[in-house]
Amino acid sequence: MGWIPSEIEEYCINHSTRPGEAARELQKYTKESVHGSNMLIGEMEGSVLKFLITLGRVKNVLELGTYTGYSALVMAEAIPHDGKVITIDINPKTSEIAQEYWAKSPHGKKIKQILKPGPEALKEIHETFDLVFIDADKNNYPNYLTWALDHLSPQGIIVTDNTLWSGKVLQSGVDAQTDSIRKHNDQAAALEGYIKTLLPIRDGMFLIQKG
Ligand SMILES: C[S@@+](CC[C@H](N)C(=O)[O-])C[C@H]1O[C@@H](n2cnc3c(N)ncnc32)[C@H](O)[C@@H]1O
């Protein structure tokens, strides 16, 4: 979903931090050859994530939704050499593409993938994270937010993607996925002791930080 004219988005991208070579190749390959490439966060969101990671001195990231590994790689580029990105997905085919491209980047070694359904994978993770990026399985957004709040380091950041859902969030009862995203958004908005901003970047990036 595009909210701003494409030439404006292009201009913003051209004046923002660009992804590394392997990530650019991965984006190109995904757009040309992989089903569902509109799921990619794209360069604009990628540069925002990198900015947040640098600003928040983020060392460890938990991502829900690997797809072909683009967002995981872009985030890995911004974290220090001893940092890590754990990313979760259920699709072995797209995960294979991710592994192939991570191996082409010096930052790929910071990424560890868990190939399991999100709720199952999260049950086995007991550490805290400086940034949790929620970008999978819209029906579980409220559960992922609850988990993220319980596993956030001091000053940790939660970023949830697609929180505008092409504008469908304005109405209740559209479908189960929209209602689940609406529930996540209301849950986030009601949090006390956190700073929150729902940015209309691409399909909506909800940023939540412990105050
Ligand atoms: C929007 S894509 C992620 C895009 C990725 N973050 C990027 O920008 O490069 C969503 C991913 O969630 C995965 N997914 C869907 N349901 C899931 C579940 N129950 N558990 C884990 N992953 C799931 C899909 O296989 C898909 O790859």
The ligand as an ORCA input file, in Angstrom:
! r2SCAN-3c Opt
* xyz 0 1
  C       5.271     -9.765      5.884
  S       6.219    -11.209      5.723
  C       7.720    -10.767      6.522
  C       8.560     -9.817      5.682
  C       9.944     -9.550      6.213
  N       9.901     -9.015      7.560
  C      10.682     -8.571      5.312
  O      10.310     -7.403      5.278
  O      11.650     -8.983      4.637
  C       5.395    -12.267      6.823
  C       6.022    -13.649      7.051
  O       5.345    -14.224      8.162
  C       5.372    -15.630      8.022
  N       4.333    -16.215      8.862
  C       2.978    -16.290      8.643
  N       2.383    -16.912      9.657
  C       3.345    -17.244     10.560
  C       3.353    -17.906     11.813
  N       2.221    -18.378     12.363
  N       4.531    -18.064     12.454
  C       5.680    -17.582     11.918
  N       5.734    -16.963     10.725
  C       4.589    -16.786     10.060
  C       5.149    -15.842      6.525
  O       5.651    -17.107      6.146
  C       5.901    -14.645      5.905
  O       7.172    -15.032      5.470
*
